[in-house]
């Protein structure tokens, strides 16, 4: 049952990375806003 297309596997690997990147960006933006005030 592991006969998936490579694009599905790549997308499944990329989703957590994108989510982590968005969280890091959001956290950095929030810290920057707090420091700039």
C-alpha angles and dihedrals in degrees: 000000000000093000095115123146114258092242091064091051092047092049091049090052093045097051097072091043092053091046092050090048091052091049091050092048091048092048092049091049091050092050090048091051091049093049095046093056 
